[in-house]
Amino acid sequence: MPSSTDYGDTAYRSGSQNLPRWRSHAKDFSRRPLLVKQVTYLAIVLAFILPLWYFHHLRRDGSVAQIIAEQPPEDLVALDVHNIIPHYGHNSPGHHANKPAVSALPSIQEDAQTSPAPPLTSSQVTSDPITFAFVIWEPSSAIEGALLIKSILMYASEPVHIHIICDESARLEAEARLELLNHPFYDVAVFFYQLPWQSIQDRLDREGSIWTSHSAGAAGLLKLLVHEILPETVKKAIYVDTDAFFISNPLLLWKQFDTLKPETAIVMPSHPNLGAAEWHNADRICSCVILFDLEKLRNIRLIDSQIYREANDGVNSMSPPAFRAMFGEPDSQTGHYENIMLGDQSYWWAIISYQPDLYEHLSYDWEISSCLVNTYNITLGDDMTTEEDELKSLQHTPGTPHEGKLVIPKLLHFNCIPTDLYFEWPGWSDPSEPLNQHWGPAVKYHQHYKWIWLNRATDRDNNSQANLTIHRVEPALFADEIYRNKHRVQ
């Protein structure tokens, strides 16, 4: 008798009538053509896999739908389209005419699938785009400013609005570079407020006493009037001098607005350990980077005007008492304040000295300045440096708000380099130059990073849902001019 281990083979050889039913069917199937057997095997596999796939995706889709339904509408913010002045390209009309204009007002996004960026959680979404206000005058300033804008777009993780107060030559330089950006990662809207030089001088004359011997001249004083030129719909903005660039996400700086006291309108770095009497101690702040609450500055009517004085509407401007408290009476012959050596920074120092509750300090993280030649002794270096070692190496922080604290560089300033374009300074080619040793590689990298690299690499067919839009606000008027037109003041 066969053993139990070879029962099946012996039974198979002895005839099908003695086989179990399933073995009998298997024997018959094995005699069928090869194609029939392959089709049958495939059908069995699909019959097993398809139900599993279906139930898996049904459950997943249900979860996504539930998440979206639970989010408040503001978590699906998009930029609406209306009331924007059309843009005409740098050389040819209508260069960007096929791109939808971007408005500053949020609306609910109708289709989450067309979102220009990856989905954001409610804690990540901000109610407004990251908003900047720059003063860019003449081509050299525009070339530097374009590098600053490039760095913003390199690191920004949300839509960006950039308001630029400029002359025509600066606008043309900036537009030539911006037009290389066809499909950015996030929506970018750039607004140009082009002013004739005489318009600036007329506004300063209407104030009556503002003047400076600083090399930036009248255009540099426009920082005092940003809130007057940008429309009232722009409530807050970040100002940065053009001789700087970001090395971190500007959203971090934008979020500083969320931490401010209710009365704060001006935020900039302070240096209480400094003080030069010939500068009225205005070196104790740096107006190279400022957070502006534009709405508050409008409400206090920061800068006076002959138009306001003639209207006699009962609202007193802040500038006359603040400036007199710092500089004394204007010169009897020129009508100007004397010894204003640091330009707008002198006037800002007068304003925040007169009303300190308008001001808050901004971290040195955002003011790594070449004016301090060793930039707090912060430098590129060993990537394994510990916080303890970094803290020991810091300089120029005793007696400041950062004494005993780390300074983490996020925005680099090259504002004391004696060249028209700071990145063309010969020192960047000198291996023995300390500033070059500190930041030379960073300057070269950001200078030579190509604008076209800011386009979405996966959307070379221009199907990206994010766009760059460029707008010219014409005519650009100061707030006192708008006031005169509205109230028919002579």
DRENDRENBA-240168 format. One record per residue (C-alpha): x, y, z; residue number from 1; residue in one letter. Coordinates in nm, 3 decimals. Layout:
% residues N
SITE       X       Y       Z   n res
SITE       X       Y       Z NUM   A
...
//
This chain:
% residues 490
SITE       X       Y       Z   n res
SITE   0.000   0.000   0.000   1   M
SITE   0.113   0.345  -0.066   2   P
SITE   0.218   0.558   0.220   3   S
SITE   0.008   0.856   0.322   4   S
SITE   0.268   1.091   0.182   5   T
SITE   0.231   0.971  -0.175   6   D
SITE  -0.144   0.912  -0.167   7   Y
SITE  -0.234   1.193  -0.405   8   G
SITE   0.004   1.090  -0.680   9   D
SITE  -0.094   0.722  -0.657  10   T
SITE  -0.465   0.809  -0.657  11   A
SITE  -0.416   1.039  -0.958  12   Y
SITE  -0.250   0.758  -1.150  13   R
SITE  -0.519   0.510  -1.058  14   S
SITE  -0.806   0.706  -1.220  15   G
SITE  -1.015   1.018  -1.173  16   S
SITE  -1.317   0.838  -1.037  17   Q
SITE  -1.147   0.800  -0.702  18   N
SITE  -1.032   1.170  -0.675  19   L
SITE  -1.191   1.439  -0.453  20   P
SITE  -1.418   1.671  -0.655  21   R
SITE  -1.179   1.971  -0.649  22   W
SITE  -0.893   1.753  -0.770  23   R
SITE  -1.111   1.620  -1.050  24   S
SITE  -1.189   1.976  -1.167  25   H
SITE  -0.824   2.069  -1.146  26   A
SITE  -0.731   1.767  -1.359  27   K
SITE  -0.985   1.869  -1.626  28   D
SITE  -0.865   2.234  -1.618  29   F
SITE  -0.503   2.131  -1.662  30   S
SITE  -0.588   1.979  -1.999  31   R
SITE  -0.731   2.306  -2.135  32   R
SITE  -0.533   2.531  -2.378  33   P
SITE  -0.265   2.766  -2.228  34   L
SITE  -0.448   3.087  -2.330  35   L
SITE  -0.764   2.980  -2.150  36   V
SITE  -0.568   2.909  -1.835  37   K
SITE  -0.392   3.250  -1.848  38   Q
SITE  -0.717   3.440  -1.890  39   V
SITE  -0.873   3.248  -1.603  40   T
SITE  -0.579   3.319  -1.371  41   Y
SITE  -0.597   3.692  -1.458  42   L
SITE  -0.969   3.706  -1.386  43   A
SITE  -0.918   3.547  -1.047  44   I
SITE  -0.645   3.797  -0.954  45   V
SITE  -0.853   4.098  -1.063  46   L
SITE  -1.157   3.970  -0.879  47   A
SITE  -0.952   3.968  -0.561  48   F
SITE  -0.760   4.297  -0.602  49   I
SITE  -1.028   4.532  -0.743  50   L
SITE  -1.259   4.522  -0.438  51   P
SITE  -0.964   4.594  -0.208  52   L
SITE  -0.854   4.891  -0.422  53   W
SITE  -1.208   5.028  -0.441  54   Y
SITE  -1.276   5.019  -0.068  55   F
SITE  -0.933   5.166   0.012  56   H
SITE  -0.981   5.472  -0.213  57   H
SITE  -1.342   5.520  -0.114  58   L
SITE  -1.235   5.547   0.248  59   R
SITE  -0.947   5.782   0.166  60   R
SITE  -1.164   6.015  -0.044  61   D
SITE  -1.419   6.030   0.231  62   G
SITE  -1.151   6.144   0.478  63   S
SITE  -1.028   6.424   0.250  64   V
SITE  -1.381   6.550   0.194  65   A
SITE  -1.436   6.555   0.568  66   Q
SITE  -1.120   6.757   0.633  67   I
SITE  -1.215   7.022   0.376  68   I
SITE  -1.568   7.043   0.509  69   A
SITE  -1.440   7.103   0.863  70   E
SITE  -1.210   7.388   0.760  71   Q
SITE  -1.345   7.743   0.794  72   P
SITE  -1.370   7.935   0.466  73   P
SITE  -1.062   8.145   0.543  74   E
SITE  -0.848   7.830   0.519  75   D
SITE  -0.916   7.826   0.146  76   L
SITE  -0.815   8.184   0.076  77   V
SITE  -0.740   8.285  -0.282  78   A
SITE  -0.669   8.622  -0.439  79   L
SITE  -0.968   8.780  -0.608  80   D
SITE  -0.967   8.979  -0.932  81   V
SITE  -1.106   9.335  -0.951  82   H
SITE  -1.022   9.702  -0.958  83   N
SITE  -0.662   9.671  -1.078  84   I
SITE  -0.499   9.909  -1.324  85   I
SITE  -0.390   9.713  -1.634  86   P
SITE  -0.021   9.652  -1.697  87   H
SITE   0.164   9.705  -2.020  88   Y
SITE   0.493   9.528  -2.073  89   G
SITE   0.843   9.672  -2.060  90   H
SITE   0.884   9.701  -2.436  91   N
SITE   0.556   9.599  -2.593  92   S
SITE   0.198   9.675  -2.487  93   P
SITE  -0.001   9.394  -2.340  94   G
SITE   0.296   9.172  -2.251  95   H
SITE   0.112   9.037  -1.946  96   H
SITE  -0.239   9.099  -2.072  97   A
SITE  -0.322   8.728  -2.073  98   N
SITE  -0.253   8.697  -1.700  99   K
SITE  -0.529   8.766  -1.446 100   P
SITE  -0.466   9.066  -1.225 101   A
SITE  -0.430   8.997  -0.854 102   V
SITE  -0.621   9.197  -0.598 103   S
SITE  -0.534   9.248  -0.234 104   A
SITE  -0.876   9.132  -0.118 105   L
SITE  -0.933   8.769  -0.017 106   P
SITE  -1.221   8.553  -0.137 107   S
SITE  -1.317   8.189  -0.092 108   I
SITE  -1.146   7.960  -0.336 109   Q
SITE  -1.407   7.775  -0.537 110   E
SITE  -1.203   7.473  -0.640 111   D
SITE  -0.935   7.341  -0.408 112   A
SITE  -0.785   7.144  -0.696 113   Q
SITE  -0.675   7.468  -0.868 114   T
SITE  -0.484   7.596  -0.567 115   S
SITE  -0.154   7.756  -0.676 116   P
SITE   0.026   7.612  -0.374 117   A
SITE   0.016   7.299  -0.158 118   P
SITE  -0.275   7.294   0.090 119   P
SITE  -0.210   7.490   0.407 120   L
SITE  -0.345   7.429   0.755 121   T
SITE  -0.543   7.697   0.934 122   S
SITE  -0.238   7.787   1.144 123   S
SITE  -0.027   7.841   0.832 124   Q
SITE  -0.265   8.057   0.627 125   V
SITE  -0.233   8.432   0.671 126   T
SITE  -0.522   8.667   0.595 127   S
SITE  -0.304   8.889   0.373 128   D
SITE  -0.019   8.828   0.131 129   P
SITE   0.330   8.908   0.257 130   I
SITE   0.343   9.278   0.173 131   T
SITE   0.647   9.494   0.105 132   F
SITE   0.689   9.864   0.034 133   A
SITE   1.015   9.979  -0.126 134   F
SITE   1.158  10.311  -0.240 135   V
SITE   1.369  10.244  -0.550 136   I
SITE   1.518  10.542  -0.728 137   W
SITE   1.746  10.541  -1.033 138   E
SITE   1.889  10.234  -1.212 139   P
SITE   2.157  10.138  -0.958 140   S
SITE   1.899  10.127  -0.680 141   S
SITE   1.670   9.922  -0.904 142   A
SITE   1.943   9.667  -0.980 143   I
SITE   2.006   9.621  -0.609 144   E
SITE   1.633   9.621  -0.539 145   G
SITE   1.577   9.351  -0.797 146   A
SITE   1.822   9.126  -0.611 147   L
SITE   1.629   9.196  -0.290 148   L
SITE   1.302   9.102  -0.462 149   I
SITE   1.463   8.792  -0.608 150   K
SITE   1.566   8.678  -0.260 151   S
SITE   1.212   8.733  -0.132 152   I
SITE   1.073   8.508  -0.404 153   L
SITE   1.345   8.248  -0.345 154   M
SITE   1.234   8.193   0.015 155   Y
SITE   0.871   8.309   0.047 156   A
SITE   0.621   8.032   0.121 157   S
SITE   0.305   8.236   0.057 158   E
SITE   0.182   8.491  -0.200 159   P
SITE   0.369   8.822  -0.207 160   V
SITE   0.265   9.180  -0.285 161   H
SITE   0.540   9.434  -0.355 162   I
SITE   0.467   9.808  -0.370 163   H
SITE   0.748  10.010  -0.530 164   I
SITE   0.773  10.389  -0.515 165   I
SITE   1.006  10.480  -0.800 166   C
SITE   1.106  10.689  -1.096 167   D
SITE   1.073  10.570  -1.454 168   E
SITE   1.433  10.451  -1.493 169   S
SITE   1.406  10.233  -1.183 170   A
SITE   1.075  10.088  -1.297 171   R
SITE   1.220   9.988  -1.634 172   L
SITE   1.519   9.816  -1.471 173   E
SITE   1.297   9.624  -1.229 174   A
SITE   1.039   9.525  -1.490 175   E
SITE   1.306   9.385  -1.722 176   A
SITE   1.392   9.127  -1.456 177   R
SITE   1.041   9.063  -1.329 178   L
SITE   0.923   8.973  -1.678 179   E
SITE   1.151   8.668  -1.669 180   L
SITE   0.919   8.526  -1.404 181   L
SITE   0.635   8.353  -1.589 182   N
SITE   0.499   8.093  -1.347 183   H
SITE   0.619   8.144  -0.987 184   P
SITE   0.548   7.909  -0.699 185   F
SITE   0.301   8.153  -0.543 186   Y
SITE   0.108   8.452  -0.673 187   D
SITE   0.321   8.765  -0.695 188   V
SITE   0.175   9.112  -0.752 189   A
SITE   0.402   9.411  -0.808 190   V
SITE   0.265   9.768  -0.797 191   F
SITE   0.470  10.060  -0.932 192   F
SITE   0.398  10.411  -0.802 193   Y
SITE   0.596  10.629  -1.041 194   Q
SITE   0.659  10.980  -0.915 195   L
SITE   0.813  11.279  -1.092 196   P
SITE   1.099  11.434  -0.897 197   W
SITE   0.913  11.762  -0.875 198   Q
SITE   0.621  11.586  -0.707 199   S
SITE   0.852  11.475  -0.425 200   I
SITE   1.002  11.818  -0.383 201   Q
SITE   0.657  11.977  -0.380 202   D
SITE   0.546  11.741  -0.100 203   R
SITE   0.849  11.826   0.110 204   L
SITE   0.786  12.194   0.048 205   D
SITE   0.427  12.154   0.165 206   R
SITE   0.560  12.014   0.493 207   E
SITE   0.789  12.313   0.496 208   G
SITE   1.087  12.222   0.713 209   S
SITE   1.213  11.876   0.616 210   I
SITE   1.558  11.866   0.462 211   W
SITE   1.870  11.649   0.481 212   T
SITE   2.236  11.652   0.382 213   S
SITE   2.237  11.273   0.352 214   H
SITE   2.349  11.134   0.016 215   S
SITE   2.009  10.968  -0.040 216   A
SITE   1.861  11.316  -0.073 217   G
SITE   1.490  11.385  -0.116 218   A
SITE   1.417  11.033  -0.246 219   A
SITE   1.551  10.889   0.079 220   G
SITE   1.295  11.095   0.271 221   L
SITE   1.014  10.913   0.090 222   L
SITE   1.035  10.649   0.364 223   K
SITE   0.855  10.903   0.581 224   L
SITE   0.571  10.914   0.329 225   L
SITE   0.514  10.550   0.233 226   V
SITE   0.181  10.552   0.419 227   H
SITE   0.071  10.852   0.209 228   E
SITE   0.149  10.698  -0.130 229   I
SITE   0.018  10.345  -0.085 230   L
SITE  -0.363  10.321  -0.093 231   P
SITE  -0.560  10.292   0.229 232   E
SITE  -0.643   9.931   0.146 233   T
SITE  -0.279   9.845   0.225 234   V
SITE  -0.280   9.835   0.604 235   K
SITE   0.075   9.723   0.681 236   K
SITE   0.400   9.659   0.499 237   A
SITE   0.763   9.563   0.541 238   I
SITE   1.019   9.819   0.427 239   Y
SITE   1.379   9.714   0.347 240   V
SITE   1.661   9.921   0.196 241   D
SITE   1.765   9.798  -0.147 242   T
SITE   2.120   9.709  -0.037 243   D
SITE   2.001   9.397   0.143 244   A
SITE   1.870   9.047   0.071 245   F
SITE   1.691   8.771   0.257 246   F
SITE   1.849   8.440   0.348 247   I
SITE   1.532   8.308   0.514 248   S
SITE   1.157   8.300   0.467 249   N
SITE   1.019   8.659   0.480 250   P
SITE   0.699   8.512   0.623 251   L
SITE   0.885   8.498   0.956 252   L
SITE   0.928   8.874   0.946 253   L
SITE   0.569   8.929   0.831 254   W
SITE   0.441   8.728   1.128 255   K
SITE   0.610   8.977   1.363 256   Q
SITE   0.304   9.198   1.306 257   F
SITE   0.100   8.942   1.500 258   D
SITE   0.314   8.997   1.811 259   T
SITE   0.297   9.377   1.831 260   L
SITE   0.123   9.585   2.095 261   K
SITE  -0.202   9.753   1.982 262   P
SITE  -0.048  10.102   1.973 263   E
SITE   0.271  10.006   1.784 264   T
SITE   0.310  10.161   1.438 265   A
SITE   0.688  10.147   1.377 266   I
SITE   0.927   9.856   1.436 267   V
SITE   1.301   9.872   1.362 268   M
SITE   1.628   9.757   1.522 269   P
SITE   1.763   9.964   1.811 270   S
SITE   2.116  10.009   1.947 271   H
SITE   2.093  10.171   2.289 272   P
SITE   2.467  10.112   2.338 273   N
SITE   2.543  10.368   2.064 274   L
SITE   2.488  10.742   2.042 275   G
SITE   2.654  11.026   1.852 276   A
SITE   2.560  11.378   1.960 277   A
SITE   2.630  11.521   1.614 278   E
SITE   2.363  11.287   1.481 279   W
SITE   2.118  11.366   1.764 280   H
SITE   2.178  11.001   1.871 281   N
SITE   1.984  10.882   1.567 282   A
SITE   2.239  10.602   1.526 283   D
SITE   2.055  10.427   1.809 284   R
SITE   1.809  10.294   1.551 285   I
SITE   1.844  10.164   1.197 286   C
SITE   1.579  10.252   0.940 287   S
SITE   1.726   9.994   0.701 288   C
SITE   1.439   9.757   0.785 289   V
SITE   1.104   9.874   0.921 290   I
SITE   0.768   9.718   0.992 291   L
SITE   0.505   9.982   0.915 292   F
SITE   0.151   9.980   1.047 293   D
SITE   0.043  10.213   0.769 294   L
SITE  -0.310  10.254   0.900 295   E
SITE  -0.188  10.386   1.235 296   K
SITE   0.053  10.627   1.066 297   L
SITE  -0.235  10.761   0.858 298   R
SITE  -0.457  10.798   1.162 299   N
SITE  -0.202  11.012   1.350 300   I
SITE  -0.136  11.223   1.036 301   R
SITE   0.236  11.168   1.070 302   L
SITE   0.372  11.436   0.832 303   I
SITE   0.230  11.787   0.820 304   D
SITE   0.129  11.973   0.502 305   S
SITE   0.033  12.323   0.406 306   Q
SITE  -0.290  12.171   0.274 307   I
SITE  -0.378  12.041   0.622 308   Y
SITE  -0.286  12.373   0.782 309   R
SITE  -0.509  12.564   0.543 310   E
SITE  -0.795  12.318   0.591 311   A
SITE  -0.777  12.381   0.968 312   N
SITE  -0.987  12.071   1.032 313   D
SITE  -0.887  12.028   1.396 314   G
SITE  -0.648  11.737   1.336 315   V
SITE  -0.290  11.814   1.439 316   N
SITE  -0.003  11.652   1.251 317   S
SITE   0.266  11.485   1.461 318   M
SITE   0.574  11.601   1.272 319   S
SITE   0.599  11.971   1.380 320   P
SITE   0.615  11.916   1.760 321   P
SITE   0.823  11.598   1.725 322   A
SITE   1.084  11.755   1.500 323   F
SITE   1.107  12.076   1.703 324   R
SITE   1.154  11.877   2.022 325   A
SITE   1.456  11.705   1.864 326   M
SITE   1.608  11.966   1.633 327   F
SITE   1.482  12.300   1.765 328   G
SITE   1.326  12.566   1.545 329   E
SITE   1.396  12.558   1.169 330   P
SITE   1.663  12.792   1.043 331   D
SITE   1.525  13.142   1.000 332   S
SITE   1.676  13.184   0.655 333   Q
SITE   1.629  12.842   0.494 334   T
SITE   1.321  12.736   0.688 335   G
SITE   1.479  12.391   0.728 336   H
SITE   1.595  12.190   1.028 337   Y
SITE   1.973  12.192   1.048 338   E
SITE   2.230  11.912   1.086 339   N
SITE   2.001  11.633   0.968 340   I
SITE   2.291  11.401   0.890 341   M
SITE   2.117  11.062   0.877 342   L
SITE   1.828  11.150   0.652 343   G
SITE   1.497  10.980   0.724 344   D
SITE   1.653  10.794   1.018 345   Q
SITE   1.701  11.127   1.199 346   S
SITE   1.333  11.207   1.157 347   Y
SITE   1.222  10.860   1.266 348   W
SITE   1.438  10.898   1.576 349   W
SITE   1.265  11.228   1.651 350   A
SITE   0.921  11.068   1.607 351   I
SITE   0.980  10.768   1.832 352   I
SITE   1.160  10.982   2.091 353   S
SITE   0.859  11.214   2.099 354   Y
SITE   0.603  10.932   2.123 355   Q
SITE   0.781  10.611   2.236 356   P
SITE   0.467  10.398   2.253 357   D
SITE   0.453  10.402   1.870 358   L
SITE   0.776  10.203   1.856 359   Y
SITE   0.903   9.849   1.919 360   E
SITE   1.246   9.695   1.874 361   H
SITE   1.317   9.451   1.590 362   L
SITE   1.556   9.162   1.642 363   S
SITE   1.911   9.182   1.506 364   Y
SITE   1.824   8.864   1.316 365   D
SITE   1.693   9.106   1.055 366   W
SITE   1.984   9.350   1.070 367   E
SITE   2.311   9.171   0.999 368   I
SITE   2.481   9.489   0.886 369   S
SITE   2.812   9.560   0.716 370   S
SITE   2.813   9.892   0.903 371   C
SITE   2.936   9.672   1.187 372   L
SITE   3.228   9.537   0.987 373   V
SITE   3.231   9.201   1.163 374   N
SITE   2.848   9.179   1.164 375   T
SITE   2.827   9.080   1.534 376   Y
SITE   3.099   8.825   1.447 377   N
SITE   2.830   8.610   1.284 378   I
SITE   2.959   8.429   0.981 379   T
SITE   2.919   8.129   0.758 380   L
SITE   3.125   7.844   0.900 381   G
SITE   3.121   7.505   1.069 382   D
SITE   2.774   7.358   1.029 383   D
SITE   2.820   7.166   1.357 384   M
SITE   2.860   7.485   1.562 385   T
SITE   2.657   7.462   1.883 386   T
SITE   2.438   7.737   2.027 387   E
SITE   2.676   7.768   2.320 388   E
SITE   2.975   7.826   2.092 389   D
SITE   2.783   8.072   1.876 390   E
SITE   2.674   8.271   2.179 391   L
SITE   3.032   8.295   2.308 392   K
SITE   3.152   8.436   1.976 393   S
SITE   2.896   8.719   1.946 394   L
SITE   3.018   9.079   1.957 395   Q
SITE   2.848   9.422   1.980 396   H
SITE   2.551   9.278   2.173 397   T
SITE   2.634   9.382   2.536 398   P
SITE   2.410   9.669   2.640 399   G
SITE   2.153   9.580   2.373 400   T
SITE   1.825   9.384   2.378 401   P
SITE   2.028   9.086   2.252 402   H
SITE   2.276   9.063   2.533 403   E
SITE   2.302   8.696   2.625 404   G
SITE   2.084   8.591   2.332 405   K
SITE   2.161   8.430   1.999 406   L
SITE   2.140   8.628   1.677 407   V
SITE   2.019   8.406   1.393 408   I
SITE   2.085   8.581   1.056 409   P
SITE   1.780   8.613   0.832 410   K
SITE   1.837   8.937   0.638 411   L
SITE   2.179   9.068   0.533 412   L
SITE   2.249   9.442   0.487 413   H
SITE   2.547   9.586   0.298 414   F
SITE   2.467   9.948   0.371 415   N
SITE   2.810  10.095   0.441 416   C
SITE   2.994   9.980   0.129 417   I
SITE   3.116  10.276  -0.081 418   P
SITE   3.004  10.159  -0.424 419   T
SITE   2.692  10.216  -0.634 420   D
SITE   2.626   9.842  -0.636 421   L
SITE   2.736   9.671  -0.317 422   Y
SITE   2.791   9.335  -0.489 423   F
SITE   3.046   9.496  -0.724 424   E
SITE   3.264   9.604  -0.432 425   W
SITE   3.630   9.499  -0.498 426   P
SITE   3.651   9.359  -0.146 427   G
SITE   3.446   9.056  -0.254 428   W
SITE   3.753   8.945  -0.453 429   S
SITE   3.996   8.993  -0.164 430   D
SITE   4.047   8.669   0.036 431   P
SITE   4.190   8.867   0.328 432   S
SITE   3.888   9.102   0.354 433   E
SITE   3.693   9.014   0.674 434   P
SITE   3.351   9.098   0.528 435   L
SITE   3.425   8.878   0.227 436   N
SITE   3.529   8.596   0.460 437   Q
SITE   3.203   8.637   0.650 438   H
SITE   2.948   8.674   0.369 439   W
SITE   3.120   8.670   0.030 440   G
SITE   2.982   8.329  -0.074 441   P
SITE   2.628   8.434   0.021 442   A
SITE   2.653   8.753  -0.186 443   V
SITE   2.782   8.568  -0.492 444   K
SITE   2.515   8.298  -0.464 445   Y
SITE   2.222   8.538  -0.444 446   H
SITE   2.364   8.772  -0.707 447   Q
SITE   2.408   8.495  -0.963 448   H
SITE   2.093   8.294  -0.886 449   Y
SITE   1.899   8.319  -1.212 450   K
SITE   1.553   8.473  -1.229 451   W
SITE   1.431   8.193  -1.454 452   I
SITE   1.507   7.947  -1.175 453   W
SITE   1.221   8.104  -0.978 454   L
SITE   0.973   7.953  -1.223 455   N
SITE   0.799   7.627  -1.137 456   R
SITE   1.026   7.354  -1.271 457   A
SITE   0.730   7.117  -1.308 458   T
SITE   0.520   7.365  -1.506 459   D
SITE   0.733   7.454  -1.805 460   R
SITE   0.421   7.436  -2.018 461   D
SITE   0.297   7.751  -1.838 462   N
SITE  -0.001   7.572  -1.687 463   N
SITE   0.087   7.691  -1.338 464   S
SITE  -0.205   7.843  -1.151 465   Q
SITE   0.023   8.099  -0.983 466   A
SITE   0.108   8.417  -1.171 467   N
SITE   0.315   8.730  -1.162 468   L
SITE   0.111   9.044  -1.226 469   T
SITE   0.257   9.392  -1.270 470   I
SITE   0.052   9.708  -1.220 471   H
SITE   0.124  10.076  -1.263 472   R
SITE  -0.065  10.304  -1.030 473   V
SITE  -0.110  10.627  -1.221 474   E
SITE  -0.123  10.897  -1.117 475   P
SITE   0.056  10.835  -0.787 476   A
SITE  -0.060  11.101  -0.541 477   L
SITE   0.032  11.189  -0.185 478   F
SITE  -0.237  11.171   0.082 479   A
SITE  -0.249  11.548   0.124 480   D
SITE  -0.319  11.586  -0.248 481   E
SITE  -0.602  11.335  -0.223 482   I
SITE  -0.730  11.524   0.081 483   Y
SITE  -0.724  11.852  -0.116 484   R
SITE  -0.915  11.700  -0.406 485   N
SITE  -1.170  11.541  -0.175 486   K
SITE  -1.233  11.848   0.039 487   H
SITE  -1.171  12.104  -0.237 488   R
SITE  -0.900  12.281  -0.040 489   V
SITE  -0.726  12.552  -0.242 490   Q
//
